[in-house]
């Protein structure tokens, strides 16, 4: 089995969701740390907008990666997978 093309929209959505989850795991504790240390405005901004910004970054980077993969796989022939049943 060979992967020759990735659906850019599907991969971008998946990447965006994964980056949002990463943002929740990282940004909420970081925001709470800033709130506890007295920088409450920065802490709230990080906790609220951090996951959204990372999600948008994941969406854009996922789209670009899938697009680059599709272009490169035309020349390289894709990725060969061996699947056992």
ChimeraX commands (.cxc) that place a marker at each C-alpha (Angstrom):
marker #1 position 0.00,0.00,0.00 radius 0.5
marker #1 position 1.33,3.43,-0.92 radius 0.5
marker #1 position 0.19,6.82,0.36 radius 0.5
marker #1 position 0.41,9.16,-2.61 radius 0.5
marker #1 position -1.93,11.98,-1.60 radius 0.5
marker #1 position -3.26,13.49,1.63 radius 0.5
marker #1 position -6.54,15.40,1.71 radius 0.5
marker #1 position -5.36,18.88,2.71 radius 0.5
marker #1 position -8.60,19.94,4.41 radius 0.5
marker #1 position -8.89,16.76,6.45 radius 0.5
marker #1 position -5.26,16.87,7.55 radius 0.5
marker #1 position -5.53,20.57,8.40 radius 0.5
marker #1 position -8.58,19.95,10.62 radius 0.5
marker #1 position -6.89,17.07,12.42 radius 0.5
marker #1 position -3.72,19.09,12.94 radius 0.5
marker #1 position -5.74,22.05,14.23 radius 0.5
marker #1 position -7.56,19.90,16.79 radius 0.5
marker #1 position -4.31,18.34,17.99 radius 0.5
marker #1 position -2.72,21.77,18.38 radius 0.5
marker #1 position -5.77,23.00,20.35 radius 0.5
marker #1 position -5.35,20.05,22.73 radius 0.5
marker #1 position -1.66,20.87,23.06 radius 0.5
marker #1 position -2.61,24.49,23.74 radius 0.5
marker #1 position -5.01,23.45,26.50 radius 0.5
marker #1 position -2.36,21.25,28.11 radius 0.5
marker #1 position 0.33,23.98,27.96 radius 0.5
marker #1 position -1.42,27.36,28.01 radius 0.5
marker #1 position -3.91,26.89,30.82 radius 0.5
marker #1 position -1.27,25.94,33.41 radius 0.5
marker #1 position 1.00,28.71,32.09 radius 0.5
marker #1 position -1.86,31.19,32.36 radius 0.5
marker #1 position -2.61,30.08,35.91 radius 0.5
marker #1 position 1.05,30.53,36.79 radius 0.5
marker #1 position 0.96,34.11,35.49 radius 0.5
marker #1 position -2.25,34.80,37.39 radius 0.5
marker #1 position -0.77,33.44,40.63 radius 0.5
marker #1 position 2.43,35.48,40.24 radius 0.5
marker #1 position 0.47,38.71,39.85 radius 0.5
marker #1 position 0.34,39.18,36.07 radius 0.5
marker #1 position -3.37,38.51,35.85 radius 0.5
marker #1 position -4.01,40.20,32.48 radius 0.5
marker #1 position -1.23,38.26,30.78 radius 0.5
marker #1 position -2.35,35.05,32.47 radius 0.5
marker #1 position -5.93,35.44,31.29 radius 0.5
marker #1 position -4.78,36.27,27.75 radius 0.5
marker #1 position -2.54,33.19,27.63 radius 0.5
marker #1 position -5.18,30.85,29.09 radius 0.5
marker #1 position -7.98,32.10,26.84 radius 0.5
marker #1 position -6.29,32.94,23.55 radius 0.5
marker #1 position -3.30,30.55,23.66 radius 0.5
marker #1 position -5.19,27.39,22.65 radius 0.5
marker #1 position -7.06,29.28,19.91 radius 0.5
marker #1 position -3.87,30.73,18.46 radius 0.5
marker #1 position -2.15,27.34,18.56 radius 0.5
marker #1 position -5.20,25.76,16.91 radius 0.5
marker #1 position -5.07,28.28,14.09 radius 0.5
marker #1 position -1.34,27.68,13.75 radius 0.5
marker #1 position -1.97,23.93,13.58 radius 0.5
marker #1 position -4.66,24.41,10.95 radius 0.5
marker #1 position -2.40,26.50,8.73 radius 0.5
marker #1 position 0.72,24.37,9.23 radius 0.5
marker #1 position -1.26,21.17,8.65 radius 0.5
marker #1 position -2.61,22.53,5.38 radius 0.5
marker #1 position 0.86,23.61,4.23 radius 0.5
marker #1 position 2.39,20.27,5.24 radius 0.5
marker #1 position -0.25,18.26,3.35 radius 0.5
marker #1 position 0.16,20.49,0.31 radius 0.5
marker #1 position 3.95,20.07,0.37 radius 0.5
marker #1 position 3.56,16.31,0.85 radius 0.5
marker #1 position 1.27,16.06,-2.17 radius 0.5
marker #1 position 3.75,17.97,-4.32 radius 0.5
marker #1 position 6.76,15.99,-3.09 radius 0.5
marker #1 position 5.03,12.63,-3.45 radius 0.5
marker #1 position 4.61,13.24,-7.18 radius 0.5
marker #1 position 8.38,13.16,-7.52 radius 0.5
marker #1 position 9.29,10.66,-4.79 radius 0.5
marker #1 position 6.44,8.20,-5.31 radius 0.5
marker #1 position 4.74,8.46,-1.93 radius 0.5
marker #1 position 5.19,6.49,1.30 radius 0.5
marker #1 position 5.09,2.71,1.16 radius 0.5
marker #1 position 3.32,0.96,4.04 radius 0.5
marker #1 position 3.40,-2.71,4.98 radius 0.5
marker #1 position 0.26,-3.75,6.83 radius 0.5
marker #1 position -0.12,-7.19,8.39 radius 0.5
marker #1 position -3.52,-8.71,8.95 radius 0.5
marker link #1:1,2 radius 0.2
marker link #1:2,3 radius 0.2
marker link #1:3,4 radius 0.2
marker link #1:4,5 radius 0.2
marker link #1:5,6 radius 0.2
marker link #1:6,7 radius 0.2
marker link #1:7,8 radius 0.2
marker link #1:8,9 radius 0.2
marker link #1:9,10 radius 0.2
marker link #1:10,11 radius 0.2
marker link #1:11,12 radius 0.2
marker link #1:12,13 radius 0.2
marker link #1:13,14 radius 0.2
marker link #1:14,15 radius 0.2
marker link #1:15,16 radius 0.2
marker link #1:16,17 radius 0.2
marker link #1:17,18 radius 0.2
marker link #1:18,19 radius 0.2
marker link #1:19,20 radius 0.2
marker link #1:20,21 radius 0.2
marker link #1:21,22 radius 0.2
marker link #1:22,23 radius 0.2
marker link #1:23,24 radius 0.2
marker link #1:24,25 radius 0.2
marker link #1:25,26 radius 0.2
marker link #1:26,27 radius 0.2
marker link #1:27,28 radius 0.2
marker link #1:28,29 radius 0.2
marker link #1:29,30 radius 0.2
marker link #1:30,31 radius 0.2
marker link #1:31,32 radius 0.2
marker link #1:32,33 radius 0.2
marker link #1:33,34 radius 0.2
marker link #1:34,35 radius 0.2
marker link #1:35,36 radius 0.2
marker link #1:36,37 radius 0.2
marker link #1:37,38 radius 0.2
marker link #1:38,39 radius 0.2
marker link #1:39,40 radius 0.2
marker link #1:40,41 radius 0.2
marker link #1:41,42 radius 0.2
marker link #1:42,43 radius 0.2
marker link #1:43,44 radius 0.2
marker link #1:44,45 radius 0.2
marker link #1:45,46 radius 0.2
marker link #1:46,47 radius 0.2
marker link #1:47,48 radius 0.2
marker link #1:48,49 radius 0.2
marker link #1:49,50 radius 0.2
marker link #1:50,51 radius 0.2
marker link #1:51,52 radius 0.2
marker link #1:52,53 radius 0.2
marker link #1:53,54 radius 0.2
marker link #1:54,55 radius 0.2
marker link #1:55,56 radius 0.2
marker link #1:56,57 radius 0.2
marker link #1:57,58 radius 0.2
marker link #1:58,59 radius 0.2
marker link #1:59,60 radius 0.2
marker link #1:60,61 radius 0.2
marker link #1:61,62 radius 0.2
marker link #1:62,63 radius 0.2
marker link #1:63,64 radius 0.2
marker link #1:64,65 radius 0.2
marker link #1:65,66 radius 0.2
marker link #1:66,67 radius 0.2
marker link #1:67,68 radius 0.2
marker link #1:68,69 radius 0.2
marker link #1:69,70 radius 0.2
marker link #1:70,71 radius 0.2
marker link #1:71,72 radius 0.2
marker link #1:72,73 radius 0.2
marker link #1:73,74 radius 0.2
marker link #1:74,75 radius 0.2
marker link #1:75,76 radius 0.2
marker link #1:76,77 radius 0.2
marker link #1:77,78 radius 0.2
marker link #1:78,79 radius 0.2
marker link #1:79,80 radius 0.2
marker link #1:80,81 radius 0.2
marker link #1:81,82 radius 0.2
marker link #1:82,83 radius 0.2
marker link #1:83,84 radius 0.2
marker link #1:84,85 radius 0.2
view
